[in-house]
Amino acid sequence: MQQNTDLLRALARAGAAIEDVRYIPLWNDYERLRRDGFKVAYIVAYLCDTYEVSERTVYRIIRRFGRDVNTSR
């Protein structure tokens, strides 16, 4: 734990929660689809169906994971 203190602090400042780890595959799919040029509304609908989560959850994850994390102290 001691060696990851800075990383954990940065994640806490960014609003990340430990349970958000389960949404990393969802985020990876979101980034891939954005790179491929799909519109956000289509991506959200696709992710809702694929990961069986609500639209609100997908938007929350996009907002949360899309923040820049500044690791400086």
Sequence and secondary structure as in RCSB ss.txt:
>XXXX:A:sequence
MQQNTDLLRALARAGAAIEDVRYIPLWNDYERLRRDGFKVAYIVAYLCDTYEVSERTVYRIIRRFGRDVNTSR
>XXXX:A:secstr
 GGGHHHHHHHHHTT  GGGGGGHHHHHHHHHHHHTT  HHHHHHHHHHHHT  HHHHHHHHHHHTS      
